[in-house]
Amino acid sequence: MKAIYTTTLLALLLLFCDGLSAQIFSYDFEQCNVGDKVSETLGEPWTTWNNAPGSSEDAVITDEFSLDSKALKIDNGNDLVLKLGDQTTGAYNMSFDMYIPEGKEGYFNILHVFNGSNSIWAQQIWLNSEAYGNYFSPGGEYSDFEVPYDEWFHIDIDVYLDDALACLKLNDKLIIVWDYTRYSTAKYCSLAAMNFYPSNQTSAEKNGFFIDNVTFTELEGPFFTVLVPEDETIDEVMLKEEEKTIVTSITNEGNGICQLTPWIDFGVGQAGGTPKDLHYDNDPYYTFGNYNSDPYIEIGVHFPLSQLIESDLIGTKITKMQYYVPMDASYGCEGPLKFSIYRWDSEMSTLLAEKELSDYIINAWNTVEFDEPVPITGFGIGAVVGFQQINGGYPISLDAGPAKMYIGDLVRINHEENGWFSLNFNYITYNGGEGYGNHNIRLICEGLPVEARWVSTSFDNYISSLMFAPGQSHSMEFALNAAGLDYGDYNATLKMDRKGMSLPAITIPIHLKVSGTDVDEMTERQPQIYPNPASDQIYVEGEDLRYAIFFNALGEQVGLKKIDSNTIHVNDLTNGVYHVCLLDARGHKTVYRLVISK
């Protein structure tokens, strides 16, 4: 039976209950006359960017390409705004039909705050754009969805403000789910307005698209997620030096939307061993600062999972943290230093440990010992030192470089008002030269490490989030590698934390048994190949086998054979040593050494 993870104990009952919705407004423009300006004619909630109904910013009602008899045309000079009530809680759907003639472009955006030139964007979407194609901002993280020309299509945007998540659908096909706060560095999560705008300001003939059947609806819950993993456990048996790729998935069968952060937990090792330092920096060399307005400064260093594995630190615990307080700090900062350890994610928002130091020594290394050690079990680490700068001071201590930009030189000003940036990147970009170096931040780790090289994933070095809309599935791929491992059992856990970590994590145990060459030690699932050596044909046994891929001693692929029966002809291979990769329907790979001798 599959494990089912829900956001509420009543979720299975609620699954059979339909949520309600309440339409706030709807417009099909049939009550208007051709040539009317929409915000002048209909009034609130319609307006223009500069609150000038009836002006050139106001869009005109037309009978071109209309679904019924009237539609709204967004053309050169228009800048139309639909106010949505400055919502800060609840769930809402905005929907409309759009028509883009061949050669034209479409565009709309969603606003956290609507205030003319001081507005704050939540999202921008370009459609059939000459410059962008079909482009979803921020970041352009999704830019390859299809949008038709010369036909009406339907857009839906669902925003769940309490969860800070949203999704975009085109003709009922899910395009993307996103973190609704991400576009704004100041952490806005509100729904103020939508803006329809002819975005091509260099080629006026590219502008001119049509809108119809605009609705705004409040979605009424309860909302819940029912997360169903494909596999309750991942249990594999492998030979020494063998490699496999495992693919599994998880599906949201509820009516809510959620965000999961996946990572592999390798556990904690035993106490003992020699303490190890973790850092990028060399001896202190530079100081930096001189930010205006007496800001609160945080400087950070990112240690990705690959660095922690390479340093043999998975399973150890961070017990102490050090920062070199520069000589200039005597007039550069005031108040206590705050030492913080974060789990590395996009914003270092998951705090693991914190300790303040009020009595620190100038021009010296200062050390704090955390009340509770921080175990390094399978995620990257962010180490941060915060302090209040005196206006014009230079309290940041760095080495002479070379800088590890975006990893050893992170800076954030005034907490949430600004995001993290690379000190050296900004310096090189705006002032030329070679920049400064890495922050003088160091961690001290204690305990014995655990083996963590045997499983890797696409999300190892940067904990990205998986967004789940209702009905959406995500696949996850695991690479298992028994190279260099001793015979025995290895255990880890795939964990997927819910956003905010207020709900239990989804956990899937991962077990690897590294076996000898004796067939009796292998499980029934392990494919088999014989005879070996072989001459004209080999026999394979295993579940759902699809392909056999042959590689020569140089690692070059020399054959690909579809497995239709348990017999594979190899008379086309010359004498020698080969590796045979058996691939099953789930993507599992099993590699054997095969000798061809005729």
C-alpha positions as CSV (number, residue, x, y, z in Angstrom):
1,M,0.0,0.0,0.0
2,K,1.3,3.5,-0.9
3,A,2.0,6.0,1.9
4,I,-0.3,9.0,1.7
5,Y,0.7,12.3,3.2
6,T,-2.0,14.9,3.9
7,T,-2.1,18.4,5.3
8,T,-4.9,17.5,7.6
9,L,-6.4,14.4,9.3
10,L,-9.7,15.1,7.6
11,A,-8.1,15.3,4.1
12,L,-9.4,11.9,2.9
13,L,-12.9,12.9,3.9
14,L,-12.6,16.3,2.4
15,L,-11.3,14.7,-0.8
16,F,-15.0,13.9,-1.6
17,C,-16.2,17.4,-0.8
18,D,-16.2,20.1,-3.5
19,G,-14.8,23.5,-2.4
20,L,-17.1,26.5,-3.0
21,S,-16.2,29.7,-4.8
22,A,-17.6,33.2,-4.9
23,Q,-17.3,35.3,-8.0
24,I,-16.3,38.9,-7.2
25,F,-16.8,40.3,-10.7
26,S,-17.1,39.2,-14.3
27,Y,-17.0,41.2,-17.5
28,D,-17.8,40.1,-21.1
29,F,-18.1,43.7,-22.4
30,E,-21.4,43.0,-24.1
31,Q,-23.0,45.9,-22.2
32,C,-20.5,48.3,-23.8
33,N,-20.5,49.9,-27.3
34,V,-17.8,49.5,-29.9
35,G,-15.4,52.4,-29.4
36,D,-16.1,52.9,-25.7
37,K,-13.1,53.2,-23.4
38,V,-13.5,50.5,-20.9
39,S,-12.4,52.2,-17.6
40,E,-14.2,55.4,-18.5
41,T,-17.4,53.4,-19.3
42,L,-17.3,50.8,-16.6
43,G,-15.5,52.6,-13.9
44,E,-13.9,50.7,-10.9
45,P,-12.3,48.2,-10.7
46,W,-11.0,49.3,-14.2
47,T,-8.5,52.1,-14.4
48,T,-5.2,53.0,-16.1
49,W,-1.6,53.0,-14.9
50,N,-1.8,56.7,-14.1
51,N,-5.4,56.6,-13.0
52,A,-6.6,58.4,-16.1
53,P,-9.8,56.8,-17.4
54,G,-10.7,58.1,-20.9
55,S,-7.1,59.0,-21.7
56,S,-4.9,57.3,-24.3
57,E,-4.0,54.7,-21.6
58,D,-7.6,53.5,-21.6
59,A,-8.3,50.5,-23.8
60,V,-11.1,50.5,-26.4
61,I,-14.0,48.1,-26.9
62,T,-14.0,46.5,-30.3
63,D,-15.9,43.9,-32.4
64,E,-12.6,42.6,-34.0
65,F,-12.0,38.9,-33.3
66,S,-14.6,38.9,-30.5
67,L,-15.9,35.6,-29.1
68,D,-19.5,37.0,-28.9
69,S,-19.8,40.5,-30.3
70,K,-17.5,42.6,-28.1
71,A,-13.9,42.3,-26.8
72,L,-11.2,44.5,-25.3
73,K,-8.3,45.6,-27.5
74,I,-4.9,46.3,-25.9
75,D,-2.9,48.5,-28.4
76,N,-0.3,51.1,-28.6
77,G,-0.5,53.7,-25.8
78,N,-2.8,51.6,-23.7
79,D,-1.8,50.8,-20.1
80,L,-4.9,49.2,-18.6
81,V,-5.3,48.2,-14.9
82,L,-7.8,45.9,-13.3
83,K,-7.9,46.4,-9.5
84,L,-8.2,43.3,-7.4
85,G,-8.8,44.7,-4.0
86,D,-5.4,44.6,-2.3
87,Q,-6.0,41.1,-1.0
88,T,-3.6,39.8,1.7
89,T,-5.2,36.5,2.7
90,G,-7.3,33.8,1.0
91,A,-7.2,32.1,-2.4
92,Y,-8.2,33.7,-5.7
93,N,-8.6,32.9,-9.4
94,M,-8.1,35.4,-12.2
95,S,-9.2,34.2,-15.6
96,F,-9.7,35.7,-19.1
97,D,-9.6,34.7,-22.7
98,M,-6.9,36.1,-25.0
99,Y,-6.5,36.4,-28.7
100,I,-3.1,37.2,-30.4
101,P,-3.2,37.8,-34.1
102,E,-0.3,36.3,-36.2
103,G,2.8,38.5,-35.8
104,K,1.4,40.3,-32.7
105,E,2.5,40.0,-29.0
106,G,0.6,39.6,-25.8
107,Y,1.6,40.7,-22.3
108,F,0.1,41.0,-18.8
109,N,1.4,41.3,-15.2
110,I,0.2,40.8,-11.7
111,L,0.9,43.4,-9.0
112,H,1.6,43.1,-5.3
113,V,1.1,46.8,-5.0
114,F,-0.5,49.2,-7.5
115,N,0.7,52.7,-7.2
116,G,1.8,53.9,-10.6
117,S,5.5,54.2,-10.9
118,N,5.9,52.9,-7.4
119,S,4.0,49.7,-8.1
120,I,5.5,46.3,-7.1
121,W,5.3,43.4,-9.6
122,A,4.4,39.9,-8.5
123,Q,4.8,38.4,-12.0
124,Q,5.2,39.2,-15.6
125,I,4.2,37.1,-18.6
126,W,5.2,37.7,-22.2
127,L,3.4,35.7,-24.9
128,N,4.7,35.3,-28.5
129,S,7.2,38.0,-27.8
130,E,9.8,38.9,-30.4
131,A,12.3,39.5,-27.7
132,Y,11.4,36.8,-25.2
133,G,9.2,34.2,-26.8
134,N,6.8,32.8,-24.3
135,Y,8.6,34.1,-21.2
136,F,7.7,33.9,-17.5
137,S,9.5,36.2,-15.2
138,P,11.1,36.4,-12.6
139,G,14.2,34.6,-13.8
140,G,12.8,33.2,-17.0
141,E,12.6,29.9,-15.3
142,Y,9.9,28.7,-17.7
143,S,10.0,30.0,-21.3
144,D,9.0,27.2,-23.6
145,F,5.3,26.8,-23.3
146,E,3.2,27.0,-26.5
147,V,0.8,29.8,-27.2
148,P,-1.4,29.8,-30.4
149,Y,-1.8,32.6,-32.9
150,D,-5.1,33.5,-34.5
151,E,-7.4,31.7,-32.0
152,W,-8.8,32.4,-28.6
153,F,-7.2,30.6,-25.6
154,H,-8.0,30.7,-21.9
155,I,-5.7,31.9,-19.1
156,D,-6.2,30.9,-15.4
157,I,-4.0,32.2,-12.5
158,D,-4.7,30.8,-9.1
159,V,-3.0,32.6,-6.1
160,Y,-3.0,31.1,-2.6
161,L,-1.9,34.0,-0.5
162,D,-1.8,32.2,2.8
163,D,0.7,29.7,1.3
164,A,2.5,32.3,-0.9
165,L,2.1,30.1,-3.9
166,A,0.5,30.5,-7.3
167,C,0.0,28.7,-10.6
168,L,-0.6,29.6,-14.2
169,K,-2.7,27.5,-16.6
170,L,-3.3,27.9,-20.4
171,N,-6.3,26.1,-21.8
172,D,-6.5,24.1,-18.5
173,K,-2.9,22.9,-19.0
174,L,-0.7,23.6,-16.0
175,I,2.3,25.8,-17.1
176,I,4.1,26.6,-13.9
177,V,3.7,26.8,-10.1
178,W,5.8,29.5,-8.4
179,D,6.6,31.1,-5.1
180,Y,4.4,34.1,-5.2
181,T,6.8,36.3,-3.1
182,R,9.9,35.6,-5.2
183,Y,9.7,38.5,-7.6
184,S,9.9,41.0,-4.9
185,T,13.0,41.3,-2.7
186,A,10.9,42.9,0.1
187,K,8.7,39.8,0.7
188,Y,5.4,41.2,-0.5
189,C,2.5,38.7,-0.7
190,S,-0.6,40.6,-1.7
191,L,-2.8,40.7,-4.7
192,A,-3.5,44.3,-5.8
193,A,-4.1,44.4,-9.6
194,M,-3.6,43.0,-13.1
195,N,-2.0,45.1,-15.8
196,F,-2.6,44.7,-19.6
197,Y,0.0,46.5,-21.6
198,P,1.4,46.5,-25.2
199,S,5.0,45.5,-24.2
200,N,6.9,46.0,-27.5
201,Q,8.0,49.6,-27.3
202,T,10.4,49.4,-30.3
203,S,8.1,47.8,-32.9
204,A,4.6,49.4,-32.6
205,E,3.2,47.1,-35.4
206,K,3.8,44.1,-33.0
207,N,1.3,45.4,-30.5
208,G,-2.4,44.7,-30.5
209,F,-4.0,41.8,-28.7
210,F,-7.5,41.1,-27.4
211,I,-9.1,40.2,-24.0
212,D,-12.6,38.9,-23.2
213,N,-14.5,37.2,-20.4
214,V,-12.5,38.5,-17.5
215,T,-13.5,37.1,-14.1
216,F,-12.1,37.4,-10.5
217,T,-13.2,34.7,-8.1
218,E,-12.5,34.0,-4.4
219,L,-11.8,30.3,-4.0
220,E,-13.3,28.9,-0.8
221,G,-11.6,26.0,0.9
222,P,-10.8,23.9,2.8
223,F,-7.6,23.4,0.8
224,F,-5.5,20.3,1.4
225,T,-2.9,18.2,-0.3
226,V,-2.8,14.5,-0.6
227,L,0.7,13.6,-1.5
228,V,1.2,10.0,-2.8
229,P,4.7,8.7,-3.4
230,E,5.2,6.1,-6.1
231,D,7.6,4.2,-3.8
232,E,7.4,3.8,-0.1
233,T,11.0,2.7,0.0
234,I,13.9,2.6,-2.4
235,D,15.7,-0.7,-1.8
236,E,18.5,-1.8,-4.1
237,V,21.2,-4.5,-4.2
238,M,24.4,-3.8,-6.2
239,L,27.7,-5.3,-7.0
240,K,30.9,-3.4,-6.2
241,E,31.7,-0.7,-8.7
242,E,28.2,-0.9,-10.1
243,E,26.1,2.2,-10.9
244,K,22.3,2.5,-11.1
245,T,19.8,5.3,-11.8
246,I,16.6,5.2,-9.8
247,V,13.5,7.2,-10.8
248,T,10.5,7.7,-8.5
249,S,7.7,10.3,-8.3
250,I,5.2,11.9,-6.0
251,T,1.7,13.2,-6.9
252,N,-0.6,15.7,-5.3
253,E,-4.1,14.1,-5.4
254,G,-5.7,16.9,-3.3
255,N,-7.2,20.2,-4.2
256,G,-4.6,22.4,-2.6
257,I,-1.2,23.6,-3.6
258,C,2.0,23.0,-1.7
259,Q,5.8,23.4,-1.9
260,L,8.3,20.7,-0.9
261,T,12.0,21.0,-0.4
262,P,13.8,17.7,-1.1
263,W,17.1,16.5,0.4
264,I,18.9,13.4,1.3
265,D,19.5,12.8,5.1
266,F,22.5,10.6,5.7
267,G,22.3,10.7,9.5
268,V,24.8,11.6,12.1
269,G,28.1,9.8,12.8
270,Q,29.6,8.8,16.2
271,A,31.4,11.1,18.5
272,G,35.2,11.3,18.4
273,G,37.9,12.1,15.9
274,T,39.9,15.3,15.4
275,P,38.0,18.6,15.0
276,K,38.0,19.9,11.4
277,D,38.0,23.5,10.1
278,L,35.6,24.4,7.3
279,H,36.3,27.6,5.4
280,Y,37.4,29.2,2.1
281,D,39.4,32.2,3.4
282,N,43.1,32.8,4.0
283,D,44.6,35.3,6.4
284,P,42.7,38.6,6.9
285,Y,43.8,41.3,4.4
286,Y,41.0,43.7,3.4
287,T,38.2,45.6,5.2
288,F,35.1,46.8,3.5
289,G,32.0,48.8,4.3
290,N,31.1,52.5,4.0
291,Y,27.4,51.8,3.3
292,N,25.2,54.8,4.0
293,S,22.3,55.2,6.5
294,D,23.8,53.0,9.3
295,P,22.6,49.7,7.9
296,Y,22.5,46.3,9.5
297,I,24.9,44.2,7.6
298,E,25.0,40.4,7.3
299,I,27.9,38.6,5.6
300,G,27.6,35.0,4.6
301,V,29.5,32.0,3.3
302,H,27.8,29.1,1.5
303,F,29.2,25.6,1.8
304,P,27.3,23.4,-0.7
305,L,26.7,19.7,-0.2
306,S,29.4,18.8,-2.7
307,Q,32.0,20.7,-0.6
308,L,30.8,19.0,2.6
309,I,31.0,15.6,1.0
310,E,34.5,16.3,-0.5
311,S,35.7,17.5,2.9
312,D,34.3,14.3,4.5
313,L,32.1,16.2,6.9
314,I,28.7,14.6,6.4
315,G,27.6,13.2,9.7
316,T,29.7,15.6,11.8
317,K,28.4,18.5,13.9
318,I,29.2,22.2,13.8
319,T,30.1,23.1,17.3
320,K,31.8,26.5,16.9
321,M,32.0,29.4,14.5
322,Q,34.7,32.1,14.1
323,Y,34.9,35.6,12.6
324,Y,37.9,37.9,12.4
325,V,36.8,41.3,13.7
326,P,39.0,43.8,11.8
327,M,40.8,46.8,13.3
328,D,38.4,49.1,11.6
329,A,35.5,47.6,13.5
330,S,36.4,49.9,16.5
331,Y,34.7,52.7,14.5
332,G,32.9,50.5,11.9
333,C,30.3,48.7,13.8
334,E,28.5,48.7,17.2
335,G,26.5,46.4,19.3
336,P,26.8,42.6,19.4
337,L,27.9,40.3,16.6
338,K,25.3,37.7,15.7
339,F,26.6,34.3,14.5
340,S,24.0,32.2,12.6
341,I,23.9,28.8,10.9
342,Y,21.3,28.3,8.2
343,R,20.3,25.4,6.0
344,W,21.1,26.6,2.6
345,D,18.2,27.4,0.4
346,S,17.4,30.2,-1.9
347,E,17.3,32.8,0.9
348,M,18.9,31.0,3.9
349,S,15.5,31.2,5.6
350,T,15.8,28.0,7.7
351,L,17.7,29.0,10.9
352,L,19.5,26.1,12.6
353,A,21.5,27.8,15.3
354,E,22.3,31.3,16.6
355,K,24.6,32.9,19.2
356,E,25.3,36.5,20.0
357,L,28.7,37.8,21.1
358,S,28.8,41.2,22.8
359,D,32.4,41.2,24.2
360,Y,34.6,40.7,21.1
361,I,38.2,41.5,20.5
362,I,39.2,44.0,17.8
363,N,41.8,42.8,15.3
364,A,41.5,39.2,16.3
365,W,39.6,36.0,15.7
366,N,36.5,35.7,17.8
367,T,34.8,32.3,18.5
368,V,31.4,31.3,19.7
369,E,30.3,27.9,20.8
370,F,26.7,27.0,19.9
371,D,24.4,25.8,22.7
372,E,23.4,22.9,20.6
373,P,25.7,21.5,17.9
374,V,24.4,21.6,14.3
375,P,24.5,18.2,12.6
376,I,25.5,18.2,8.9
377,T,23.4,15.4,7.6
378,G,22.8,16.1,3.9
379,F,22.1,19.7,3.0
380,G,24.3,22.7,2.3
381,I,25.2,25.2,5.1
382,G,25.1,29.0,5.2
383,A,27.2,30.6,7.9
384,V,26.3,34.3,8.6
385,V,27.7,37.0,10.8
386,G,25.5,40.1,11.4
387,F,26.3,43.5,12.9
388,Q,25.2,47.1,13.0
389,Q,27.5,49.3,10.9
390,I,28.3,52.8,11.9
391,N,27.8,55.1,9.0
392,G,30.9,55.2,6.8
393,G,32.6,52.4,8.7
394,Y,34.5,49.4,7.4
395,P,33.5,46.4,9.5
396,I,33.7,43.6,6.9
397,S,36.9,41.5,7.1
398,L,38.1,39.6,3.9
399,D,41.2,37.8,2.7
400,A,43.2,38.8,-0.4
401,G,41.3,36.4,-2.7
402,P,40.8,35.0,-5.2
403,A,37.2,35.4,-4.3
404,K,34.6,32.6,-4.5
405,M,31.9,34.8,-5.9
406,Y,28.3,34.0,-4.8
407,I,29.7,31.5,-2.3
408,G,32.4,33.0,-0.1
409,D,31.5,36.7,-0.3
410,L,27.7,37.0,0.3
411,V,26.3,40.3,1.7
412,R,22.8,41.3,2.7
413,I,21.8,44.8,3.8
414,N,19.0,45.5,6.3
415,H,17.6,42.0,6.6
416,E,14.6,41.4,4.4
417,E,14.7,44.7,2.5
418,N,17.4,43.4,0.1
419,G,18.4,40.0,-1.1
420,W,21.8,38.4,-0.9
421,F,24.4,39.5,-3.4
422,S,28.1,38.8,-4.2
423,L,30.3,41.6,-2.8
424,N,33.0,40.9,-5.4
425,F,30.6,40.7,-8.4
426,N,29.1,44.1,-7.5
427,Y,32.6,45.6,-7.0
428,I,33.9,44.3,-10.3
429,T,30.7,45.3,-12.2
430,Y,30.5,48.9,-10.9
431,N,34.1,49.8,-10.0
432,G,36.4,47.7,-12.2
433,G,39.5,46.0,-10.8
434,E,39.9,42.6,-9.3
435,G,37.5,42.9,-6.4
436,Y,38.1,41.8,-2.8
437,G,38.3,38.3,-1.3
438,N,36.4,35.9,0.8
439,H,34.8,36.6,4.2
440,N,36.9,35.6,7.2
441,I,34.3,33.2,8.5
442,R,35.2,29.7,9.7
443,L,33.3,26.7,11.2
444,I,34.7,24.0,13.5
445,C,33.1,20.5,13.0
446,E,33.5,17.6,15.4
447,G,32.6,13.9,15.2
448,L,33.1,11.0,12.8
449,P,31.7,11.4,9.3
450,V,29.3,8.9,7.5
451,E,29.6,7.7,4.0
452,A,27.6,9.9,1.6
453,R,29.2,9.4,-1.8
454,W,27.0,6.4,-2.8
455,V,23.8,8.4,-3.6
456,S,23.5,11.7,-5.5
457,T,20.6,13.7,-6.9
458,S,20.0,16.7,-9.2
459,F,19.1,18.8,-6.1
460,D,22.3,18.1,-4.1
461,N,24.1,21.4,-4.3
462,Y,21.1,23.8,-4.2
463,I,17.9,23.0,-2.3
464,S,15.3,23.9,-4.8
465,S,11.6,23.6,-4.2
466,L,9.1,21.4,-5.9
467,M,5.7,23.1,-6.4
468,F,2.6,20.9,-6.5
469,A,-0.6,22.1,-8.0
470,P,-3.7,19.8,-7.7
471,G,-3.0,16.7,-9.8
472,Q,0.6,17.6,-10.5
473,S,3.4,15.0,-10.3
474,H,7.2,15.4,-10.0
475,S,9.8,12.8,-10.8
476,M,13.1,12.5,-8.8
477,E,16.2,10.8,-10.1
478,F,18.8,9.1,-7.8
479,A,22.2,8.0,-9.0
480,L,23.5,5.1,-6.9
481,N,27.2,4.3,-7.1
482,A,28.9,1.4,-5.3
483,A,32.4,2.4,-6.4
484,G,34.8,2.3,-3.5
485,L,32.3,1.0,-1.0
486,D,32.9,-1.9,1.3
487,Y,30.5,-4.8,1.3
488,G,27.5,-4.2,3.5
489,D,24.4,-2.0,4.0
490,Y,24.1,1.8,3.5
491,N,21.1,3.8,4.6
492,A,19.8,7.3,4.0
493,T,16.4,9.0,3.8
494,L,14.8,11.1,1.1
495,K,13.1,13.9,3.0
496,M,10.8,16.5,1.5
497,D,10.0,19.3,3.9
498,R,6.8,21.3,3.5
499,K,7.2,25.1,3.1
500,G,7.8,26.7,6.5
501,M,8.6,23.3,8.0
502,S,5.3,23.5,10.0
503,L,4.1,20.2,8.6
504,P,5.8,16.8,8.9
505,A,8.3,16.0,6.2
506,I,7.6,13.3,3.7
507,T,10.2,10.5,4.2
508,I,11.2,7.7,1.9
509,P,14.0,5.3,3.2
510,I,16.8,4.5,0.8
511,H,18.7,1.3,1.4
512,L,21.7,0.0,-0.6
513,K,23.2,-3.5,-0.1
514,V,26.6,-3.8,-1.7
515,S,27.0,-7.5,-2.4
516,G,29.8,-9.8,-3.7
517,T,29.8,-11.6,-7.0
518,D,28.0,-14.6,-5.7
519,V,24.6,-14.8,-7.4
520,D,23.0,-16.2,-4.2
521,E,23.7,-12.9,-2.5
522,M,21.6,-10.9,-5.0
523,T,17.9,-10.3,-4.5
524,E,15.3,-11.6,-6.9
525,R,15.0,-8.2,-8.5
526,Q,18.7,-8.2,-9.5
527,P,19.0,-8.9,-13.3
528,Q,21.3,-11.8,-14.3
529,I,23.4,-12.4,-17.4
530,Y,25.0,-15.6,-18.5
531,P,27.1,-17.4,-19.8
532,N,30.3,-15.4,-19.1
533,P,32.5,-15.7,-21.1
534,A,30.1,-15.9,-24.1
535,S,30.6,-16.5,-27.8
536,D,27.4,-16.1,-29.9
537,Q,24.6,-15.3,-27.5
538,I,23.9,-14.4,-23.9
539,Y,20.8,-14.9,-21.7
540,V,19.3,-12.2,-19.5
541,E,16.9,-12.6,-16.6
542,G,15.1,-9.8,-14.8
543,E,11.9,-7.8,-14.4
544,D,10.8,-5.4,-17.2
545,L,14.1,-5.3,-18.9
546,R,14.1,-3.1,-22.0
547,Y,17.6,-2.5,-23.4
548,A,21.1,-3.9,-23.3
549,I,23.8,-1.3,-24.0
550,F,27.4,-2.6,-24.8
551,F,30.6,-0.6,-24.1
552,N,34.1,-1.5,-25.1
553,A,37.2,-1.3,-22.8
554,L,37.6,2.4,-23.8
555,G,34.0,3.2,-22.6
556,E,32.7,3.7,-26.1
557,Q,29.2,2.5,-26.9
558,V,29.4,-0.3,-29.5
559,G,26.0,-1.7,-29.4
560,L,22.3,-1.1,-28.3
561,K,20.0,-4.1,-28.4
562,K,16.3,-4.1,-27.5
563,I,15.4,-6.9,-25.1
564,D,12.4,-8.7,-26.6
565,S,13.2,-12.1,-25.1
566,N,15.8,-13.5,-22.7
567,T,18.2,-14.2,-25.6
568,I,20.6,-11.6,-27.0
569,H,22.8,-12.3,-29.9
570,V,26.4,-11.0,-29.5
571,N,28.0,-12.6,-32.6
572,D,28.7,-9.1,-34.0
573,L,31.1,-8.3,-31.1
574,T,34.8,-9.2,-31.5
575,N,36.8,-10.9,-28.8
576,G,37.5,-8.8,-25.8
577,V,36.2,-7.4,-22.5
578,Y,32.9,-5.4,-22.5
579,H,30.6,-3.8,-20.1
580,V,26.9,-4.5,-20.5
581,C,24.3,-2.0,-19.1
582,L,20.8,-3.6,-18.6
583,L,18.1,-0.9,-18.5
584,D,14.7,-1.7,-17.2
585,A,11.3,0.1,-17.6
586,R,11.8,2.2,-14.5
587,G,15.2,3.5,-15.6
588,H,17.2,1.1,-13.3
589,K,20.7,0.5,-14.7
590,T,22.7,-2.7,-13.9
591,V,26.2,-3.0,-15.3
592,Y,28.1,-6.3,-15.9
593,R,31.6,-7.1,-17.1
594,L,31.3,-9.5,-20.0
595,V,34.0,-11.4,-21.8
596,I,33.5,-12.3,-25.5
597,S,35.6,-15.3,-26.5
598,K,34.9,-17.2,-29.8
